[in-house]
Amino acid sequence: MVATVTGGAILWFVLFLVQLPFYGWLDDHGHLWWMWTCLAGAGLGLIGIWYVRGREAAIKRASAP
């Protein structure tokens, strides 16, 4: 699960970086929110990584003898 969430966070951040050179065009055409959506997705992905790692650790502690 951690790999899936990490992959998603990386993908969102890469999409943000790909759009950076087009900042002016996105701003001129009213699509600047695309960039900020990608950055928000990356940030939420970081929170997701923290959550999933903690959840998996809790599951392991609960199943240990």
Backbone as XML, in Angstrom:
<?xml version="1.0"?>
<chain id="A" units="angstrom">
  <residue number="1" name="MET">
    <atom name="N" x="0.817" y="-1.184" z="0.000"/>
    <atom name="CA" x="0.000" y="0.000" z="0.000"/>
    <atom name="C" x="0.868" y="1.257" z="0.000"/>
  </residue>
  <residue number="2" name="VAL">
    <atom name="N" x="1.970" y="1.219" z="0.731"/>
    <atom name="CA" x="2.852" y="2.391" z="0.788"/>
    <atom name="C" x="3.394" y="2.705" z="-0.603"/>
  </residue>
  <residue number="3" name="ALA">
    <atom name="N" x="3.726" y="1.686" z="-1.359"/>
    <atom name="CA" x="4.263" y="1.902" z="-2.705"/>
    <atom name="C" x="3.233" y="2.568" z="-3.613"/>
  </residue>
  <residue number="4" name="THR">
    <atom name="N" x="1.991" y="2.189" z="-3.484"/>
    <atom name="CA" x="0.932" y="2.777" z="-4.309"/>
    <atom name="C" x="0.753" y="4.251" z="-3.987"/>
  </residue>
  <residue number="5" name="VAL">
    <atom name="N" x="0.688" y="4.574" z="-2.708"/>
    <atom name="CA" x="0.506" y="5.969" z="-2.292"/>
    <atom name="C" x="1.732" y="6.794" z="-2.662"/>
  </residue>
  <residue number="6" name="THR">
    <atom name="N" x="2.921" y="6.235" z="-2.480"/>
    <atom name="CA" x="4.153" y="6.940" z="-2.846"/>
    <atom name="C" x="4.194" y="7.197" z="-4.351"/>
  </residue>
  <residue number="7" name="GLY">
    <atom name="N" x="3.840" y="6.193" z="-5.128"/>
    <atom name="CA" x="3.801" y="6.364" z="-6.580"/>
    <atom name="C" x="2.831" y="7.454" z="-7.004"/>
  </residue>
  <residue number="8" name="GLY">
    <atom name="N" x="1.683" y="7.491" z="-6.365"/>
    <atom name="CA" x="0.703" y="8.530" z="-6.669"/>
    <atom name="C" x="1.208" y="9.917" z="-6.316"/>
  </residue>
  <residue number="9" name="ALA">
    <atom name="N" x="1.848" y="10.056" z="-5.154"/>
    <atom name="CA" x="2.390" y="11.352" z="-4.738"/>
    <atom name="C" x="3.483" y="11.816" z="-5.702"/>
  </residue>
  <residue number="10" name="ILE">
    <atom name="N" x="4.328" y="10.896" z="-6.115"/>
    <atom name="CA" x="5.385" y="11.240" z="-7.064"/>
    <atom name="C" x="4.788" y="11.655" z="-8.401"/>
  </residue>
  <residue number="11" name="LEU">
    <atom name="N" x="3.777" y="10.940" z="-8.846"/>
    <atom name="CA" x="3.126" y="11.275" z="-10.113"/>
    <atom name="C" x="2.528" y="12.684" z="-10.070"/>
  </residue>
  <residue number="12" name="TRP">
    <atom name="N" x="1.821" y="13.023" z="-8.993"/>
    <atom name="CA" x="1.249" y="14.370" z="-8.858"/>
    <atom name="C" x="2.344" y="15.435" z="-8.884"/>
  </residue>
  <residue number="13" name="PHE">
    <atom name="N" x="3.474" y="15.159" z="-8.192"/>
    <atom name="CA" x="4.548" y="16.147" z="-8.159"/>
    <atom name="C" x="5.209" y="16.298" z="-9.525"/>
  </residue>
  <residue number="14" name="VAL">
    <atom name="N" x="5.377" y="15.198" z="-10.236"/>
    <atom name="CA" x="5.952" y="15.261" z="-11.588"/>
    <atom name="C" x="5.029" y="16.065" z="-12.508"/>
  </residue>
  <residue number="15" name="LEU">
    <atom name="N" x="3.727" y="15.843" z="-12.392"/>
    <atom name="CA" x="2.781" y="16.614" z="-13.198"/>
    <atom name="C" x="2.870" y="18.102" z="-12.876"/>
  </residue>
  <residue number="16" name="PHE">
    <atom name="N" x="3.071" y="18.436" z="-11.609"/>
    <atom name="CA" x="3.261" y="19.839" z="-11.226"/>
    <atom name="C" x="4.519" y="20.404" z="-11.898"/>
  </residue>
  <residue number="17" name="LEU">
    <atom name="N" x="5.618" y="19.666" z="-11.837"/>
    <atom name="CA" x="6.879" y="20.133" z="-12.426"/>
    <atom name="C" x="6.778" y="20.288" z="-13.944"/>
  </residue>
  <residue number="18" name="VAL">
    <atom name="N" x="6.057" y="19.387" z="-14.595"/>
    <atom name="CA" x="5.895" y="19.454" z="-16.044"/>
    <atom name="C" x="5.148" y="20.724" z="-16.448"/>
  </residue>
  <residue number="19" name="GLN">
    <atom name="N" x="4.234" y="21.178" z="-15.602"/>
    <atom name="CA" x="3.438" y="22.357" z="-15.930"/>
    <atom name="C" x="4.142" y="23.673" z="-15.617"/>
  </residue>
  <residue number="20" name="LEU">
    <atom name="N" x="5.197" y="23.647" z="-14.824"/>
    <atom name="CA" x="5.879" y="24.889" z="-14.450"/>
    <atom name="C" x="6.316" y="25.747" z="-15.642"/>
  </residue>
  <residue number="21" name="PRO">
    <atom name="N" x="6.898" y="25.166" z="-16.690"/>
    <atom name="CA" x="7.299" y="26.009" z="-17.826"/>
    <atom name="C" x="6.128" y="26.700" z="-18.527"/>
  </residue>
  <residue number="22" name="PHE">
    <atom name="N" x="4.924" y="26.201" z="-18.313"/>
    <atom name="CA" x="3.736" y="26.745" z="-18.966"/>
    <atom name="C" x="2.925" y="27.649" z="-18.039"/>
  </residue>
  <residue number="23" name="TYR">
    <atom name="N" x="3.558" y="28.134" z="-16.989"/>
    <atom name="CA" x="2.869" y="28.962" z="-15.994"/>
    <atom name="C" x="2.149" y="30.142" z="-16.649"/>
  </residue>
  <residue number="24" name="GLY">
    <atom name="N" x="2.848" y="30.855" z="-17.509"/>
    <atom name="CA" x="2.266" y="32.019" z="-18.166"/>
    <atom name="C" x="1.062" y="31.668" z="-19.015"/>
  </residue>
  <residue number="25" name="TRP">
    <atom name="N" x="1.180" y="30.613" z="-19.800"/>
    <atom name="CA" x="0.067" y="30.191" z="-20.647"/>
    <atom name="C" x="-1.130" y="29.772" z="-19.811"/>
  </residue>
  <residue number="26" name="LEU">
    <atom name="N" x="-0.857" y="28.982" z="-18.761"/>
    <atom name="CA" x="-1.944" y="28.531" z="-17.889"/>
    <atom name="C" x="-2.646" y="29.722" z="-17.232"/>
  </residue>
  <residue number="27" name="ASP">
    <atom name="N" x="-1.858" y="30.710" z="-16.806"/>
    <atom name="CA" x="-2.418" y="31.898" z="-16.173"/>
    <atom name="C" x="-3.258" y="32.697" z="-17.166"/>
  </residue>
  <residue number="28" name="ASP">
    <atom name="N" x="-2.751" y="32.876" z="-18.387"/>
    <atom name="CA" x="-3.470" y="33.637" z="-19.414"/>
    <atom name="C" x="-4.803" y="33.001" z="-19.795"/>
  </residue>
  <residue number="29" name="HIS">
    <atom name="N" x="-4.878" y="31.690" z="-19.755"/>
    <atom name="CA" x="-6.076" y="30.975" z="-20.195"/>
    <atom name="C" x="-6.971" y="30.515" z="-19.040"/>
  </residue>
  <residue number="30" name="GLY">
    <atom name="N" x="-6.658" y="30.935" z="-17.823"/>
    <atom name="CA" x="-7.493" y="30.593" z="-16.677"/>
    <atom name="C" x="-7.381" y="29.162" z="-16.199"/>
  </residue>
  <residue number="31" name="HIS">
    <atom name="N" x="-6.256" y="28.526" z="-16.502"/>
    <atom name="CA" x="-6.075" y="27.128" z="-16.111"/>
    <atom name="C" x="-4.993" y="26.963" z="-15.052"/>
  </residue>
  <residue number="32" name="LEU">
    <atom name="N" x="-4.694" y="28.007" z="-14.338"/>
    <atom name="CA" x="-3.637" y="27.942" z="-13.333"/>
    <atom name="C" x="-3.986" y="26.954" z="-12.219"/>
  </residue>
  <residue number="33" name="TRP">
    <atom name="N" x="-5.270" y="26.722" z="-12.021"/>
    <atom name="CA" x="-5.697" y="25.783" z="-10.986"/>
    <atom name="C" x="-5.192" y="24.366" z="-11.258"/>
  </residue>
  <residue number="34" name="TRP">
    <atom name="N" x="-4.884" y="24.043" z="-12.527"/>
    <atom name="CA" x="-4.339" y="22.718" z="-12.842"/>
    <atom name="C" x="-3.043" y="22.484" z="-12.078"/>
  </residue>
  <residue number="35" name="MET">
    <atom name="N" x="-2.184" y="23.518" z="-12.094"/>
    <atom name="CA" x="-0.900" y="23.411" z="-11.404"/>
    <atom name="C" x="-1.093" y="23.208" z="-9.914"/>
  </residue>
  <residue number="36" name="TRP">
    <atom name="N" x="-1.963" y="24.017" z="-9.329"/>
    <atom name="CA" x="-2.147" y="23.958" z="-7.875"/>
    <atom name="C" x="-2.858" y="22.678" z="-7.452"/>
  </residue>
  <residue number="37" name="THR">
    <atom name="N" x="-3.661" y="22.117" z="-8.354"/>
    <atom name="CA" x="-4.287" y="20.830" z="-8.060"/>
    <atom name="C" x="-3.224" y="19.740" z="-7.965"/>
  </residue>
  <residue number="38" name="CYS">
    <atom name="N" x="-2.257" y="19.782" z="-8.879"/>
    <atom name="CA" x="-1.173" y="18.794" z="-8.851"/>
    <atom name="C" x="-0.328" y="18.942" z="-7.592"/>
  </residue>
  <residue number="39" name="LEU">
    <atom name="N" x="-0.040" y="20.171" z="-7.197"/>
    <atom name="CA" x="0.746" y="20.390" z="-5.984"/>
    <atom name="C" x="-0.034" y="19.932" z="-4.747"/>
  </residue>
  <residue number="40" name="ALA">
    <atom name="N" x="-1.324" y="20.197" z="-4.718"/>
    <atom name="CA" x="-2.158" y="19.735" z="-3.605"/>
    <atom name="C" x="-2.193" y="18.204" z="-3.557"/>
  </residue>
  <residue number="41" name="GLY">
    <atom name="N" x="-2.273" y="17.573" z="-4.718"/>
    <atom name="CA" x="-2.253" y="16.114" z="-4.772"/>
    <atom name="C" x="-0.958" y="15.543" z="-4.219"/>
  </residue>
  <residue number="42" name="ALA">
    <atom name="N" x="0.162" y="16.190" z="-4.539"/>
    <atom name="CA" x="1.453" y="15.743" z="-4.010"/>
    <atom name="C" x="1.494" y="15.918" z="-2.496"/>
  </residue>
  <residue number="43" name="GLY">
    <atom name="N" x="1.010" y="17.048" z="-2.017"/>
    <atom name="CA" x="1.000" y="17.285" z="-0.571"/>
    <atom name="C" x="0.105" y="16.301" z="0.167"/>
  </residue>
  <residue number="44" name="LEU">
    <atom name="N" x="-1.071" y="16.044" z="-0.375"/>
    <atom name="CA" x="-1.960" y="15.059" z="0.241"/>
    <atom name="C" x="-1.367" y="13.651" z="0.155"/>
  </residue>
  <residue number="45" name="GLY">
    <atom name="N" x="-0.599" y="13.406" z="-0.899"/>
    <atom name="CA" x="0.094" y="12.126" z="-1.009"/>
    <atom name="C" x="1.111" y="11.935" z="0.100"/>
  </residue>
  <residue number="46" name="LEU">
    <atom name="N" x="1.802" y="13.016" z="0.476"/>
    <atom name="CA" x="2.756" y="12.927" z="1.589"/>
    <atom name="C" x="2.032" y="12.592" z="2.895"/>
  </residue>
  <residue number="47" name="ILE">
    <atom name="N" x="0.888" y="13.222" z="3.100"/>
    <atom name="CA" x="0.089" y="12.891" z="4.285"/>
    <atom name="C" x="-0.365" y="11.431" z="4.217"/>
  </residue>
  <residue number="48" name="GLY">
    <atom name="N" x="-0.740" y="10.984" z="3.023"/>
    <atom name="CA" x="-1.164" y="9.599" z="2.832"/>
    <atom name="C" x="-0.050" y="8.606" z="3.126"/>
  </residue>
  <residue number="49" name="ILE">
    <atom name="N" x="1.171" y="8.939" z="2.726"/>
    <atom name="CA" x="2.315" y="8.064" z="3.013"/>
    <atom name="C" x="2.486" y="7.924" z="4.521"/>
  </residue>
  <residue number="50" name="TRP">
    <atom name="N" x="2.428" y="9.045" z="5.218"/>
    <atom name="CA" x="2.565" y="9.028" z="6.677"/>
    <atom name="C" x="1.459" y="8.164" z="7.298"/>
  </residue>
  <residue number="51" name="TYR">
    <atom name="N" x="0.231" y="8.344" z="6.838"/>
    <atom name="CA" x="-0.905" y="7.605" z="7.382"/>
    <atom name="C" x="-0.790" y="6.099" z="7.125"/>
  </residue>
  <residue number="52" name="VAL">
    <atom name="N" x="-0.481" y="5.729" z="5.890"/>
    <atom name="CA" x="-0.433" y="4.310" z="5.528"/>
    <atom name="C" x="0.709" y="3.603" z="6.255"/>
  </residue>
  <residue number="53" name="ARG">
    <atom name="N" x="1.846" y="4.274" z="6.397"/>
    <atom name="CA" x="2.963" y="3.667" z="7.136"/>
    <atom name="C" x="2.579" y="3.430" z="8.590"/>
  </residue>
  <residue number="54" name="GLY">
    <atom name="N" x="1.914" y="4.418" z="9.191"/>
    <atom name="CA" x="1.470" y="4.245" z="10.569"/>
    <atom name="C" x="0.438" y="3.143" z="10.718"/>
  </residue>
  <residue number="55" name="ARG">
    <atom name="N" x="-0.460" y="3.060" z="9.761"/>
    <atom name="CA" x="-1.498" y="2.024" z="9.786"/>
    <atom name="C" x="-0.882" y="0.639" z="9.663"/>
  </residue>
  <residue number="56" name="GLU">
    <atom name="N" x="0.054" y="0.477" z="8.740"/>
    <atom name="CA" x="0.697" y="-0.824" z="8.570"/>
    <atom name="C" x="1.491" y="-1.217" z="9.811"/>
  </residue>
  <residue number="57" name="ALA">
    <atom name="N" x="2.155" y="-0.235" z="10.444"/>
    <atom name="CA" x="2.896" y="-0.531" z="11.671"/>
    <atom name="C" x="1.948" y="-0.952" z="12.788"/>
  </residue>
  <residue number="58" name="ALA">
    <atom name="N" x="0.788" y="-0.309" z="12.883"/>
    <atom name="CA" x="-0.191" y="-0.658" z="13.901"/>
    <atom name="C" x="-0.751" y="-2.062" z="13.663"/>
  </residue>
  <residue number="59" name="ILE">
    <atom name="N" x="-0.975" y="-2.404" z="12.414"/>
    <atom name="CA" x="-1.473" y="-3.743" z="12.093"/>
    <atom name="C" x="-0.444" y="-4.791" z="12.473"/>
  </residue>
  <residue number="60" name="LYS">
    <atom name="N" x="0.829" y="-4.527" z="12.195"/>
    <atom name="CA" x="1.896" y="-5.481" z="12.563"/>
    <atom name="C" x="1.995" y="-5.627" z="14.070"/>
  </residue>
  <residue number="61" name="ARG">
    <atom name="N" x="1.886" y="-4.493" z="14.797"/>
    <atom name="CA" x="1.958" y="-4.580" z="16.279"/>
    <atom name="C" x="0.770" y="-5.360" z="16.826"/>
  </residue>
  <residue number="62" name="ALA">
    <atom name="N" x="-0.390" y="-5.186" z="16.232"/>
    <atom name="CA" x="-1.588" y="-5.894" z="16.732"/>
    <atom name="C" x="-1.531" y="-7.389" z="16.432"/>
  </residue>
  <residue number="63" name="SER">
    <atom name="N" x="-0.878" y="-7.765" z="15.363"/>
    <atom name="CA" x="-0.829" y="-9.194" z="15.015"/>
    <atom name="C" x="0.378" y="-9.914" z="15.602"/>
  </residue>
  <residue number="64" name="ALA">
    <atom name="N" x="1.282" y="-9.183" z="16.236"/>
    <atom name="CA" x="2.456" y="-9.822" z="16.856"/>
    <atom name="C" x="2.019" y="-10.560" z="18.117"/>
  </residue>
  <residue number="65" name="PRO">
    <atom name="N" x="2.644" y="-11.707" z="18.369"/>
    <atom name="CA" x="2.258" y="-12.504" z="19.552"/>
    <atom name="C" x="2.646" y="-11.856" z="20.858"/>
  </residue>
</chain>
